Amino acid sequence: MLFSLHVENVALLRSLDLDLSGGLTVFTGETGAGKSILIDSIALLCGARTDRSIIRTGEAYAAAEGFFGALTEDAVAALAGIGIEPDGDGSLLLSRRITADGRSTARINGRSVPTGLLRSAASLLIDIHGQQDTMKLADVSAHLGMLDTFARDEAEKSAYSRVYSDYISLKNELRRLEESESDRAERLDMLAYRLHEIESAHITEGEEEELTAKRSLLANRERIISGCGEAYSRLYGADISAVSLADSALREVRSLADAVPECALLAERLDSARIELADIAESLYSYTDPGEGDPAAALDRVESRLQLINSLKRKYRTDEKGLLAIAEEAGREISGIQNGDSRRAEIKKELEKKEAELSSAASRLSERRRTAAADLEKRIRDELKDLDMPSVSFVAGFTEKPFSSDGADAVEFLVSANAGEIPRPVARIASGGELSRIMLAVKSVLSGSAVGTMIFDEIDTGISGATSARIGKKLASLASDGEQVFCVTHSAQIAAFAGTHMLIAKRESGGRTETTVTNLDREGRINELARIIGGISPGSAALSAAEALLDSSKQ
């Protein structure tokens, strides 16, 4: 649920702070007052693609911040799936800012995140539905996703996806093996060259690190021998060395143990320090050996070896470990090409088995979808009856399609708005008003598995007053079922059903035009409903009608 919204410098909105509650909240106002700006602000918060034209004239940035809480278990689980966890109190703070130079920044709970991640998180919390979204109901490609959302068929889809992934991998491998002989020969030559080039370098894992360390030793050989020798002498080699002095001190301290009990512990510590000094001296001594051979020649050999490794790394754009992996993969592919005939036969057998598994998984998924579709059809028909479409027939039509990433079902929603007519694709038979009601019915049915905050932008377009009242009642019912619903509307009938009524208006301040948002009390609501009913200067009849409308909506 969206508890609060803060907006700065979005078009005519200079600064806005809204405390929001559950239930149905409506936003009304005169044409041009800025109702669309509020939707644009929330879209900005949700990571929508936008540009600097949204920034209020003369300002350096535009920003939106939303505080969400009371998240459902499903929302928390879905957020965890994209790596986002709410704060300890279960809240989530989303913010977005764009600057005049076109830069965009996004944050979740104060942490900077990519805008794409903000968009993904917002999609799990809030759903903005406008006229453009209503038209998406005509997009057949979206229907299967809607049905899957209702069916909650994640287990069946996951099982199918696993088999489908294996099936596609086998198909791709078979396709590669069935390339033309000339292509195979060319590929084999390239792989053989790659394998020979890397293997002939005889690179071993960790070799580069060892060579780098050795190069440092050789390049600083004289300084190392001199410094380590001097340190060794002072610690152990000289007549009066640190170790010999520690020995003397140790004897003196031990001799006092009978008089000073603490000296026994001090002696133990001093003995440990003496042993550590001797060990350090021995380690330093190992670096004083000049060794055999020519150091300059040895350094040249190390440099040449490192140069070879680095040239291969640059050529193949990888690191030392990646070179070894490339050689290993090339060897496997060469073996696969050389044994192509037998492997092709194996793959074809595997494909037969996998196709049978895929068919079975697709059938289980399809069965789950068809069962859910029958329930979806009935529930949407019931919803549409409440929305003054009593004779409507709503059908989820199924056709088979070749195996694909989402199964073997093609689904299209079909509608008949009048009794006796054959259901046809939504886009062909539904008017704008009918599409709005159908989409509201779909969202009402899907709301149990949808986000917690829903926004409807001018869902009343093309709808009569009587039907608007039914839509208002439906929106209020949707809100009472646990959803937080916002609606931008021109309809007094819809606005009357709201638990909270916000008025969007324009005013001049300091020579600039600003959009304001005011939470109306009962008197303010009656005046605004009367304005919608009767115009800018409503008479007593419009005021009486508005009051009656407000009271009747609460019955």
C-alpha positions in Angstrom: 0.0 0.0 0.0 1.2 3.5 -0.9 1.1 5.5 2.4 2.6 8.7 1.3 3.7 10.5 -1.9 6.1 13.4 -2.2 6.5 15.2 -5.6 8.8 18.1 -6.6 8.9 20.1 -9.8 6.8 17.8 -12.1 5.3 20.1 -14.7 2.9 22.4 -12.8 3.4 20.6 -9.5 6.0 22.6 -7.6 5.8 20.6 -4.3 3.3 18.1 -3.2 3.0 15.9 -0.1 0.1 13.5 0.1 -0.8 11.2 3.0 -2.8 8.3 1.5 -4.9 5.6 3.0 -6.5 2.4 1.9 -9.9 2.1 0.2 -11.0 4.1 -2.8 -9.5 7.6 -3.4 -10.7 9.7 -6.3 -9.1 12.7 -7.9 -11.3 15.2 -9.7 -10.8 18.7 -11.1 -11.5 20.9 -14.1 -10.1 20.1 -17.5 -6.5 21.3 -17.6 -6.1 21.4 -13.8 -3.4 18.8 -13.9 -4.9 15.5 -13.2 -2.6 13.8 -15.7 0.4 15.4 -13.9 -0.4 13.3 -10.8 -0.4 10.2 -12.9 2.8 11.3 -14.5 4.4 11.8 -11.1 3.5 8.3 -10.0 4.7 6.9 -13.3 8.0 8.8 -12.7 8.2 7.1 -9.3 7.6 3.7 -10.8 10.5 4.0 -13.2 8.6 4.9 -16.4 10.6 6.1 -19.3 10.4 9.8 -19.4 12.6 12.8 -20.3 13.5 16.2 -18.9 10.4 17.8 -20.5 8.6 16.7 -17.4 10.6 19.1 -15.3 8.9 22.3 -14.1 10.1 25.3 -16.2 13.1 26.9 -14.6 13.9 24.1 -12.2 17.0 21.9 -12.2 15.3 18.6 -11.5 12.0 16.7 -11.0 11.6 14.1 -8.2 9.0 11.7 -6.8 9.2 9.6 -3.6 6.7 7.0 -2.4 6.6 5.2 1.0 5.0 1.7 0.8 4.0 -0.5 3.7 1.6 -3.3 4.8 3.0 -5.4 2.0 1.4 -8.8 1.3 3.3 -12.0 1.7 3.2 -12.5 -2.1 4.7 -9.0 -2.6 7.5 -9.7 -0.1 8.3 -13.0 -1.8 8.2 -11.5 -5.3 10.5 -8.6 -4.1 12.9 -11.2 -2.6 13.0 -12.8 -6.0 14.6 -9.7 -7.5 16.9 -9.1 -4.5 15.0 -6.5 -2.6 14.0 -6.8 1.1 11.8 -4.3 3.0 13.1 -2.6 6.1 12.6 -4.3 9.5 9.2 -2.7 9.9 8.1 -4.0 6.5 8.3 -0.7 4.7 9.8 0.2 1.4 10.9 3.7 0.2 11.1 4.2 -3.6 12.4 7.4 -5.1 13.3 8.7 -8.6 15.0 11.9 -9.7 15.7 13.3 -13.2 17.8 16.4 -13.8 17.8 19.0 -16.5 20.8 17.5 -18.1 18.9 14.2 -18.6 20.4 12.1 -15.8 18.2 9.8 -13.9 18.8 8.3 -10.5 16.7 5.7 -8.6 16.8 4.6 -5.0 15.2 1.9 -2.9 15.3 2.4 0.9 18.1 5.0 0.3 20.3 2.6 -1.8 21.1 3.6 -5.3 19.7 1.1 -7.9 19.4 0.8 -11.6 16.1 2.3 -12.9 15.2 -1.1 -14.3 15.3 -2.6 -10.8 13.1 0.3 -9.5 10.7 -0.4 -12.3 10.6 -4.1 -11.5 10.0 -3.4 -7.8 7.3 -0.8 -8.5 5.4 -3.2 -10.8 5.0 -5.5 -7.8 3.6 -2.8 -5.7 1.5 -0.5 -7.9 -0.5 -0.9 -11.2 -1.3 2.2 -13.2 -4.2 1.6 -15.6 -5.1 4.2 -18.1 -6.9 4.4 -21.4 -3.8 3.1 -23.2 -3.8 0.1 -20.9 -7.5 -0.5 -21.7 -6.5 -0.8 -25.3 -3.9 -3.4 -24.4 -6.9 -5.7 -23.7 -7.0 -5.9 -27.5 -3.4 -7.2 -27.5 -3.8 -11.0 -27.8 -0.2 -11.6 -26.7 -1.2 -10.3 -23.2 -4.1 -12.7 -22.6 -2.1 -15.8 -21.8 -0.2 -13.9 -19.1 -3.4 -12.6 -17.6 -4.8 -16.2 -17.5 -1.5 -17.5 -15.9 -1.7 -14.8 -13.2 -5.2 -16.0 -12.3 -4.4 -19.7 -12.6 -1.3 -19.4 -10.3 0.3 -22.1 -12.3 3.9 -21.3 -11.4 4.7 -25.0 -10.5 3.4 -26.3 -13.8 5.1 -23.5 -15.8 8.4 -24.1 -14.0 8.2 -27.9 -14.7 7.5 -27.2 -18.4 10.2 -24.6 -18.6 12.9 -27.0 -17.3 12.0 -29.6 -19.9 11.6 -27.0 -22.7 15.1 -25.6 -21.9 16.6 -29.1 -22.2 14.6 -29.7 -25.4 15.9 -26.5 -27.0 19.5 -27.2 -26.0 19.2 -30.6 -27.8 17.6 -29.0 -30.9 20.3 -26.4 -31.0 23.1 -29.0 -30.7 21.5 -31.1 -33.4 21.3 -28.0 -35.7 24.9 -27.2 -35.2 25.8 -30.8 -36.0 23.7 -30.7 -39.1 25.5 -27.7 -40.6 27.0 -28.2 -44.0 30.2 -30.1 -44.3 32.1 -27.0 -45.5 30.9 -25.1 -42.4 31.8 -27.9 -40.2 35.3 -28.2 -41.7 35.8 -24.4 -41.4 34.7 -24.6 -37.8 36.9 -27.5 -37.1 40.0 -25.7 -38.5 39.2 -22.6 -36.4 38.8 -24.7 -33.2 41.9 -26.7 -33.9 44.0 -23.5 -34.3 42.5 -22.1 -31.1 43.2 -25.3 -29.2 46.8 -25.6 -30.5 47.6 -21.9 -29.8 46.5 -22.1 -26.2 47.8 -25.6 -25.5 51.2 -24.9 -27.0 51.6 -22.1 -24.5 51.4 -24.8 -21.7 49.6 -22.4 -19.4 48.9 -23.7 -15.9 46.3 -22.2 -13.5 47.9 -19.7 -11.2 51.1 -19.4 -13.3 50.6 -15.8 -14.1 50.5 -14.9 -10.4 53.6 -16.9 -9.7 55.5 -15.3 -12.6 54.5 -11.8 -11.5 55.9 -12.6 -8.0 59.1 -14.0 -9.5 59.5 -11.0 -11.8 59.4 -8.8 -8.7 62.0 -10.9 -7.0 64.4 -10.9 -10.0 63.9 -7.2 -10.7 64.8 -6.3 -7.1 67.3 -9.0 -6.6 70.3 -7.0 -5.4 68.1 -4.8 -3.0 66.4 -7.9 -1.6 69.7 -9.8 -1.0 71.2 -6.7 0.7 68.2 -5.8 2.8 67.3 -9.3 3.9 71.0 -10.0 4.7 71.3 -6.9 6.8 68.0 -7.7 8.6 69.1 -11.3 9.2 72.4 -10.1 10.7 70.7 -7.8 13.1 68.2 -10.4 14.1 70.4 -13.5 14.3 73.8 -13.4 12.5 75.7 -10.7 14.5 77.5 -11.4 17.8 75.1 -9.0 19.5 71.8 -9.8 17.7 68.2 -9.4 18.7 67.9 -13.2 19.3 71.1 -13.2 21.5 69.8 -10.2 23.5 66.5 -11.9 23.9 68.3 -15.1 25.2 70.1 -13.0 27.8 66.9 -11.2 28.8 65.1 -14.5 29.0 67.7 -16.0 31.5 67.5 -12.9 33.7 63.7 -12.9 33.8 63.5 -16.7 34.5 65.9 -16.2 37.4 63.5 -13.8 39.0 60.5 -16.1 38.8 60.9 -17.3 42.4 60.8 -13.7 43.7 58.3 -12.2 41.2 55.6 -14.8 40.2 54.6 -12.6 37.2 58.1 -13.1 35.7 57.2 -16.8 34.9 54.5 -15.5 32.5 56.7 -12.8 31.2 59.4 -15.4 30.5 57.0 -17.5 28.5 56.0 -14.5 26.4 59.7 -13.5 25.9 60.5 -17.1 24.9 57.7 -17.0 22.3 59.0 -13.7 21.0 62.6 -15.1 20.8 61.4 -18.1 18.8 59.4 -15.8 16.4 62.4 -13.6 15.9 64.5 -16.6 15.0 61.9 -17.9 12.6 61.7 -14.5 10.9 65.5 -14.4 10.6 65.5 -17.8 9.0 62.8 -16.7 6.5 64.8 -13.6 5.6 68.0 -15.7 5.2 66.3 -17.7 2.4 66.2 -14.5 0.3 69.9 -13.9 0.6 70.9 -16.9 -1.6 72.1 -15.4 -4.9 71.2 -18.7 -6.7 72.7 -20.0 -9.8 72.6 -18.8 -13.4 72.3 -15.4 -14.9 69.5 -13.3 -13.1 69.1 -11.1 -16.2 68.5 -14.1 -18.4 66.0 -15.5 -15.9 64.2 -12.1 -15.8 64.0 -12.1 -19.6 62.5 -15.6 -19.5 59.8 -14.5 -17.0 59.0 -11.3 -19.0 58.7 -13.3 -22.2 56.4 -15.8 -20.5 54.2 -13.1 -19.1 54.1 -11.4 -22.5 52.9 -14.6 -24.1 50.1 -15.1 -21.6 49.0 -11.4 -21.8 48.9 -11.5 -25.6 46.6 -14.5 -25.5 44.4 -12.8 -22.9 44.1 -9.8 -25.1 43.4 -11.8 -28.2 40.6 -13.9 -26.5 39.4 -11.1 -24.2 39.6 -13.2 -21.1 41.8 -14.0 -18.1 44.2 -16.9 -17.5 41.4 -19.1 -16.2 39.2 -18.2 -19.2 42.0 -19.3 -21.6 42.1 -22.7 -20.1 38.3 -22.9 -20.3 38.3 -21.9 -24.0 40.8 -24.6 -24.7 38.7 -27.2 -22.9 35.6 -26.1 -24.7 37.3 -26.2 -28.0 38.5 -29.7 -27.3 35.0 -30.8 -26.4 33.5 -29.2 -29.6 36.2 -30.8 -31.8 35.4 -34.1 -30.3 31.7 -33.5 -30.9 32.3 -32.5 -34.5 34.6 -35.5 -35.2 32.0 -37.8 -33.6 29.1 -36.0 -35.2 27.4 -38.9 -36.8 27.1 -41.0 -33.7 26.2 -37.9 -31.6 23.5 -36.9 -34.1 21.9 -40.4 -33.7 22.1 -40.0 -29.9 20.5 -36.6 -29.9 17.6 -37.7 -32.1 16.9 -40.5 -29.6 17.2 -38.1 -26.7 14.9 -35.6 -28.5 12.2 -38.3 -29.0 12.2 -38.9 -25.2 12.4 -35.2 -24.4 9.6 -34.4 -26.8 7.4 -36.9 -25.0 8.3 -35.3 -21.7 7.6 -31.9 -23.1 4.2 -33.0 -24.4 3.3 -34.4 -21.0 4.4 -31.2 -19.2 2.6 -29.0 -21.8 -0.6 -31.1 -21.2 -0.4 -30.6 -17.5 0.1 -26.9 -17.9 -2.7 -26.7 -20.4 -5.1 -28.7 -18.2 -4.4 -26.3 -15.3 -5.0 -23.3 -17.6 -8.3 -24.7 -19.0 -9.6 -25.4 -15.5 -8.7 -21.9 -14.4 -10.1 -20.4 -17.6 -13.6 -21.9 -16.9 -13.5 -20.2 -13.4 -12.2 -17.0 -14.9 -14.9 -16.9 -17.5 -17.7 -17.3 -15.0 -16.3 -14.8 -12.6 -15.7 -12.1 -15.3 -19.2 -12.7 -16.6 -20.6 -12.1 -13.1 -18.5 -8.9 -12.8 -19.7 -7.6 -16.1 -23.3 -8.2 -15.1 -22.6 -5.8 -12.2 -21.2 -3.4 -14.7 -24.4 -3.2 -16.7 -23.4 -5.8 -19.3 -25.9 -8.5 -18.4 -25.9 -10.3 -21.8 -22.2 -10.4 -22.2 -20.4 -13.7 -23.0 -16.8 -13.8 -22.1 -14.7 -16.8 -23.3 -11.0 -17.7 -23.1 -10.4 -19.3 -26.4 -7.7 -21.9 -26.7 -5.8 -23.0 -29.8 -2.7 -25.2 -30.0 0.6 -23.8 -31.1 4.1 -25.3 -31.5 6.1 -25.8 -28.3 7.3 -22.4 -27.1 8.8 -20.9 -23.9 5.3 -20.4 -22.4 3.8 -23.8 -23.4 1.7 -25.1 -26.3 -1.4 -22.9 -25.7 -2.4 -19.8 -27.6 -5.1 -18.0 -25.6 -7.4 -15.2 -26.8 -10.2 -13.5 -24.9 -13.4 -13.5 -26.9 -16.5 -11.5 -26.1 -20.1 -11.3 -27.3 -21.8 -8.2 -25.9 -25.3 -9.3 -27.0 -27.2 -12.5 -26.4 -27.1 -15.0 -29.3 -24.0 -13.6 -30.9 -20.9 -15.7 -31.4 -18.0 -14.5 -29.2 -15.4 -12.7 -31.2 -12.0 -11.1 -30.5 -12.4 -8.2 -28.0 -10.8 -5.6 -30.4 -13.4 -6.3 -33.1 -16.6 -5.9 -31.1 -16.0 -3.8 -28.0 -16.5 0.0 -27.9 -14.2 2.2 -25.7 -16.7 2.1 -22.8 -17.1 -1.6 -23.1 -13.4 -2.1 -23.1 -13.1 -0.1 -20.0 -15.7 -2.2 -18.2 -14.2 -5.5 -19.4 -10.7 -4.4 -18.3 -12.2 -3.4 -14.9 -13.9 -6.8 -14.6 -10.6 -8.6 -15.5 -8.7 -6.5 -12.9 -11.3 -7.1 -10.3 -11.1 -10.8 -10.7 -7.3 -10.8 -10.9 -7.0 -8.4 -7.9 -6.5 -11.3 -5.4 -3.2 -12.1 -7.1 -2.3 -8.6 -8.2 -0.4 -5.7 -6.6 -1.7 -3.9 -3.5 -2.2 -0.4 -5.1 -4.3 0.1 -8.3 -4.7 3.3 -10.2 -7.4 3.9 -12.8 -7.0 6.9 -15.0 -10.3 8.1 -16.5 -11.9 4.7 -16.7 -15.3 6.5 -17.2 -14.5 7.6 -20.7 -17.4 6.9 -23.1 -19.7 5.6 -20.3 -23.1 6.9 -19.3 -24.1 8.1 -15.8 -25.9 4.9 -14.8 -23.0 2.8 -15.9 -20.6 5.1 -14.1 -22.4 4.5 -10.9 -22.0 0.7 -11.3 -18.3 1.3 -12.0 -18.0 3.4 -8.9 -19.6 0.7 -6.8 -17.3 -1.9 -8.3 -14.2 0.2 -7.6 -15.4 0.7 -4.0 -16.0 -3.0 -3.7 -12.5 -3.7 -5.1 -11.0 -1.3 -2.5 -13.0 -3.0 0.3 -11.4 -6.3 -0.6 -8.0 -5.2 0.6 -6.8 -3.3 -2.5 -5.8 0.4 -2.4 -7.6 2.0 -5.4 -7.0 5.5 -6.8 -9.2 6.8 -9.6 -8.9 9.9 -11.7 -12.4 10.6 -13.0 -14.7 13.1 -14.6 -17.8 11.3 -13.2 -19.7 12.5 -10.2 -21.3 9.0 -9.9 -17.9 7.4 -9.5 -16.5 10.1 -7.3 -19.4 9.8 -4.9 -18.3 6.2 -3.9 -14.9 7.3 -2.7 -13.8 7.1 0.9 -11.4 10.0 0.1 -11.9 12.7 -2.4 -9.0 14.9 -3.6 -9.5 18.0 -5.7 -6.9 18.9 -8.2 -6.8 22.6 -9.1 -4.6 25.4 -10.5 -3.6 28.6 -8.9 -1.2 31.5 -9.4 1.6 32.1 -6.9 4.4 34.5 -7.3 3.6 35.0 -11.0 3.7 31.2 -11.7 0.9 28.7 -12.2 0.9 25.8 -9.8 -1.2 22.6 -9.5 -2.5 21.9 -6.0 -4.2 18.8 -4.5 -6.7 19.3 -1.6 -8.4 16.6 0.5 -12.1 17.6 0.5 -14.4 17.5 3.5 -18.1 16.8 3.1 -19.0 20.3 2.0 -16.1 20.4 -0.4 -17.2 17.1 -1.9 -20.8 18.3 -2.4 -19.5 21.5 -4.1 -17.2 19.5 -6.4 -19.8 16.9 -7.3 -22.2 19.8 -8.0 -19.6 21.4 -10.3 -19.2 18.1 -12.2 -23.0 17.8 -12.5 -23.9 21.4 -13.2 -20.9 23.2 -14.5 -18.6 25.9 -13.0 -21.4 27.8 -11.2 -23.8 25.1 -10.1 -27.2 26.1 -8.8 -29.2 24.8 -5.9 -30.6 21.9 -7.9 -27.1 20.7 -8.7 -26.0 21.0 -5.1 -29.1 19.1 -3.9 -28.4 16.4 -6.5 -24.8 16.2 -5.4 -25.7 15.8 -1.8 -28.2 13.1 -2.6 -25.7 11.3 -4.8 -23.1 11.4 -2.0 -25.5 10.0 0.6 -27.0 7.3 -1.7 -23.5 6.0 -2.5 -23.0 5.2 1.2 -26.1 3.1 1.5 
